[in-house]
Amino acid sequence: MSSNSDSHNERIVDQFTKQSIPFTKVGGHFDAVETLVALSKVKKTDVVLDVACGPGIVTCAFAQQASRAVGIDVTPAMLEVAQQRQVEQHLSNLEWHLGDANQLPFDDESFDVVVTRYSFHHLLNPAAALGEMMRVCKPHGVVLVADIAIADQKSAYFDELETLRDPSHVHALTETEFDQLIRQSGLRNCACTSYPVDISLDAIMNASFPNPGDEEIVRNRITEDVELNNLGINVRRVENKIVYSVPIVVYVGTKA
């Protein structure tokens, strides 16, 4: 692994160690989980891998519908929260691994369903991660990716803001870039859907750990975007609160 990748992974671990508990307090992070499970058409006999599983929200949801679910994440603190979620939900068909999305420690063709949610914008090379997901997926298995997809003309503004809010952010793929990535992946019979995740400014900032001095900048930029939508996230006032909607796209297809 290059020193650049090592440094970035350290940044991810630093941010998500701090976020491990607050992350689960943001209501939007629980949105549409059932939709992802349904889109995957997971079966009771399937073994599922959740890449960059974080606190195990998606992994545990899949475990309830599959034979076995495996979560992998680069942040130990997130895996601790995931294990606690497993205990709380009384699930026994789960296992957790510490590892990098770009170097999955699993054999080729090991999983029937491979998913990842809200991870690609943190990765230096999302194409490599998708390639790894394809590698460990069985032939005719399902690969599902859900992440932010920003309108092309809004991308630079959004990335600048998100990097201030969360220094582990790299780049939210634009709608065009996401479509090209999936087309070049080798996935077949792809379906695409989308949904917004509504988040209040106060809730997300309570779960964020920007560098000193940047929190006020982030709050001001989001607040100033009310009714302008330069950021592409439909910032608005709802009952005296600032709320915005992150556009999420979901691609699901089968491995040829």
SEGU-169189 format. One record per atom (N, C-alpha, C): x, y, z. Coordinates in pm, whole numbers, plus 50000, padded with zeros to 5 digits. Layout:
// residues N
XYZ ...
// end
This chain:
// residues 256
500864988150000 500005000050000 500895012450000 500545022349918 501365034249908 501235042650033 502235051650052 502195060450169 500975069550163 500555073350039 499375081750024 498135074450075 498005061750040 496875053750087 496925051850237 498125049450289 498275047850434 497835060450507 498285071850456 497935084650519 496435087050514 495835083850401 494385086050390 493625076550481 494045064150489 493375054750579 493475059250724 494605065150759 494755070550894 493755081850917 493525089850816 492535100750826 491135094950844 490825084450769 489515077950783 489345072350924 490355065250971 490275059251105 490115069951211 490855081051197 490745091951294 489325097551295 488775100451178 487425106251170 486355096651221 486425084151178 485325075051211 485475068651348 486635069751407 486745066351549 485955076551630 486105089351595 485355099851662 483865098851632 483525094651511 482125094351468 481405081451506 482115071651559 481545058251574 480225058051652 480135066051757 478885066951832 477945077551772 478415089851748 477515100151693 476905096451558 477615088551478 477125084551346 475745078151356 475555070051457 474285062851473 473175071651530 473505084051566 472505093351617 471885101851506 472435100851386 471905108351272 470825099851205 469585104251218 468465096151171 468565092151025 469105100850942 469205097950799 470035085850766 470935081950856 471795070450829 471035057150835 469785057750880 468955045650884 467965045250767 467955055850685 466995056650576 467275046050469 466195040350416 466215031950295 467005019050308 467345014950430 468065002250446 467224990750391 465944990750422 465064980150372 464994980250220 465104992050161 465114993050015 466324986049956 467484987750017 468694981249968 468564966149977 468044961250088 467844946850104 466904941549996 465824948749972 464854944349872 465464944449732 466214954849699 466814955949566 467824944749539 468474940049644 469474929449627 468844915949598 467564914449631 466854901649617 467584890449692 468134893949807 468884884349887 467984872649926 468574860649927 467834848549962 468324843050095 467524834750155 467854828950285 469114820450282 469494815850164 470694807550151 471944815550118 471824828550101 472944836750055 473914840450166 475174842250127 476194847950214 476494862050161 476404871950248 476474886050209 477724892450267 478384900750187 479504908950235 479104923650229 479304930750339 479074945150347 480434952050359 480844958950254 482154965350248 482074979450307 483034982750393 483024995450466 481734996250547 481534986250632 480244984250699 479954994250809 480965001650855 480715011450961 480125004951084 479055010751141 478475005451264 477524993751242 477534987851123 476814975551101 475314976951077 474854988951046 473424991051024 472924982550907 473634983350795 473254975850676 473554960950694 474684957750752 475074943750770 474044936050850 473604941950960 472614935351046 471284933750974 470914943450892 469664942350816 469734930650718 470864928950653 471024917750561 471084904550636 471694904450752 471804892150830 470434886450864 469454895150877 468104890550910 467424883350793 467994884950673 467384878950553 468264868450487 469504866950531 470474858350464 470934846850554 471664837750495 472264826850573 473344832150666 474184841350611 475284847050689 475634860650631 476054869850715 476494882950670 477854886050730 478714892050650 480074895550691 480264910550671 480754917250773 481054931450762 482534933850771 483054942950690 484474946550695 484604961650695 485494966650779 485704981150789 487144983550833 487644995350801 489024998750835 489155004950973 488025008151037 488045015051166 487615005651278 488535001951369 488194992751478 487024997451563 486945010451591 485865015551676 484495013351612 484425014451480 483155011851411 482754997151424 483724988251416 483424974051429 482954970751571 483474977751669 483004975651806 481524979451819 481154990551757 479744994751759 478884984651683 479414979551571 478684969651493 478444956951574 479454952451646 479314940551729 478264942551838 478224954551893 477214957551994 475814957351933 475694962551810 474404962151740 473974947651719 474904939151682 474604924951664 474044918851792 474684921951904 474224916752034 472814921752065 472594934552044 471294940552073 470174934451989 470524930451866 469514924751776 469484909551782 470284903751871 470274889251895 470544881351766 471544885851691 471904879351566 473164870951585 473144858751538 474304849851554 475004846951422 474404850651309 474954847151178 475774858451117 476594864551200 477414875951157 478864873851194 479744879651113 481154880351151 481714893551101 482774898251168 483334911451141 484824910351115 485294918251017 486714918050980 487244932250973 488474934051015 489174946651000 489934946150869 489674955750779 490364955450651 490004966950560 490734967750448 490664978650352 489764974650235 488894983550193 487984980850082 488724978149952 489924983649939 490704981849816 491524969049816 491564962049929 492324949449939 491534939850028 490424935049978 489554926450057 490234913050087 490274908950213 490994896750252 490144884150237 489524882650120 488654871250095 489004864949961 488734852049950 489004844849826 488064849549715 488484846949592 487644849749477 486314842149491 485254848349445 483944841749433 483474835749566 483554843749673 483194838949807 481784842649850 481164852549785 479904857949837 478824858349728 477594856149772 476454856749680 476014871149655 476134879549757 475734893549749 476854901949812 477274912449741 478304921549793 477764935749786 477734942549899 477134955849904 478114965849967 477904978349937 478564989150010 477655001350007 477615008450118 476755020250128 477545031950186 477505043150116 478075055950162 479585055050185 480275047250103 481725045750122 482545051950010 482035051849886 482895055449773 483435069649783 482685078949842 483185092749848 484335094249948 484635083850023 485785084050114 487005077050054 486885071249937 487945062949881 488765070449776 490065068249779 490935074149678 490695067949542 490305055249540 490125048149414 488875039349421 487695045249405 486465037249413 486395026349306 487025028549191 487005018249087 487725005649135 488815007549211 489544995949264 488694988549366 487974995949450 487114989649549 485994981849480 485414987549375 484374980549301 484944968049235 486174969049186 486834957349128 487004946249230 487354949849352 487474939949459 486124933849493 485084941949494 483744936749519 483354926649411 483684929749288 483404920549178 484214907649193 485444908949234 486314897149248 485774887149348 485314892049463 484874882949569 483424878449551 482734883849452 481354879949425 481334867349337 480424858449366 480274846349285 479704849749148 479984841449047 479324843448918 477804843248934 477164852648869 475704854648878 475274860149014 476244863649099 475924870049225 475584884649205 475174891049312 474684904849306 475684914449370 475934925649302 476754936549357 475874948949365 475874955449481 475044967349503 475894978449563 475804990249503 476545001949550 475555013349571 475575019249690 474755030949720 475655042049773 475585053549711 476415064649758 475885077849703 476505088549749 476165101949702 476445103049552 475545109249479 475775112549338 475315126949316 476265135749297 475995150049287 475855154249140 474975163449115 474855168948980 476205174448936 476545172048811 477895175248761 478315189548792 477415198948772 477775213048788 477875217448934 477435208849027 477495212249169 478675205549240 479385196949172 480365188049235 481465195349311 482065205249250 483195212149313 482775219049442 481595225249440 481115232149560 480855222249673 480215210949637 479895200949738 481145194749798 482115191149713 483355185049763 484105194349858 484145207049823 484835216749908 484185217350046 482875217750047 482145218150174 482365205450254 482205193950191 482305181250264 483705178650318 484715183150246 486085181250295 486325189750419 485695201350425 485785209550546 485045202850662 483865197350633 483075191050739 483695178050786 484185170150692 484775157050721 486045155550640 487215157450702 488485157050628 488795143650561 488015133150590 488255120450523 487495119550390 486675129550359 485975129950231 486985132050119 486805124750008 487685126349892 486935133049777 485895126249727 485165131549612 483845124149599 482765131549597 481465125549568 481345124449416 481195112349368 481065110449224 479895118449169 480095124149054 478975130748988 478055120148930 476865124348890 475935114948829 476555108348706 477285116248627 477925110848506 479045101248542 479885105048638 481005096448678 480515083248735 479445083748814 478915071548873 478415062148764 477685067648670 477155059548560 478295053048480 479345060748454 480485055348379 481205044448458 481355046548588 482015036548673 481275023248667 479965023648678 479175011348675 479225004848537 479145012948432 479195007448297 480505000248269 481595005348326 482914999448302 483244987948397 482354985148491 482654975248595 482474960848550 481694958648445 481384945148403 480084939848460 479404947948543 478104943748595 477094942648482 476204933048494 475184930948393 473794933048454 472824935548368 471434937048410 471284947348522 471974958548505 471994968748611 470664976148621 470274978348743 469134987048771 469634998748855 468995009948839 469415021948912 468195028648973 468345032649098 467295040449163 467965051049249 467175059749307 467755070449388 466785074249499 467325080649600 466495085749710 467265096849781 466565106049844 467235116449922 467345112450068 468425116450132 468565114750276 468455128550340 467405130750416 467175143550480 467935144250612 468725154750628 469575156450746 469465170750796 469335172450926 469355185850981 470805190251002 471045203050985 472385208350999 472935205751139 472115207851241 472585205551378 472935190951401 472115181751349 472365167551371 473675163251306 473925167651184 475135163251115 476375169651178 476265182051222 477425188451284 477735182451420 476725177451489 476955170651616 477695157451597 477665152251474 478345139651443 479575141851355 480015154351344 481145157851258 482295163351341 483505161551288 484705165951360 485665172951265 485235184851219 486095192451128 487325197651199 488275202151120 489475208151178 489105221051250 489905225051348 489605237251425 489335249151334 488245256051362 487875267951287 486985265451167 486845252651126 486085249751004 484595247751029 484205244851153 482775242251178 481935254551144 482375266251184 481605278351156 481515280851007 482595278050933 482595279950788 481545270750725 481525258050770 480565248450715 479135252850743 478875256550868 477525260950904 477095273050821 477985282550804 477655294650728 477385291450581 478215282950522 478045279950379 476745272550353 476385263350443 475135256150425 473955265550446 474015273550550 472915282850578 472735292850464 473825297650411 473765307450302 473215301550172 473165288050164 472705281550042 471205279150041 470505283550146 469055282150150 468445288450025 467655280449952 466925284549832 467825287749713 469145286649729 470045288849616 470425275749549 470695265549631 471055252049585 472325251649502 473285260149537 474595259149472 475315246249508 474985240749626 475635228549673 474975215949619 473795217149563 473105205649508 472415196949611 472135202549730 471545194349837 470255200549892 469675209849820 468345215349853 468265219949999 469125229050037 469105234350173 467855242950191 467195241250307 465945248450332 465715249750482 464805258450518 464395260050659 463105252350682 463115244150784 461915236550824 461735238250974 460675245351011 460375247751152 461605253251227 462155263751170 463285270951230 464575262851234 464625251951160 465855244151150 466335244151005 467655243250991 468235241750858 468295226850826 467695223150715 467645209150672 468115208350527 468805197450493 469165195450353 469015180850316 469035177950186 468805164450135 469995160250050 470655149550094 471785144150019 471255134449913 471575136749786 471075127749681 471875114649676 471185103449693 471815090349693 471375082649569 472315076149504 471995067449391 472355053149430 471555043749382 471795029549408 471885022249275 473005015349254 473145006649138 473224992349186 472484983649121 472534969449155 472554961349024 473454951749020 473584943548900 474154929848934 474324921548832 474844908148854 476214906648788 477014898048850 478334895248796 478204885048682 478754888348568 478624879548451 479324866248478 
// end
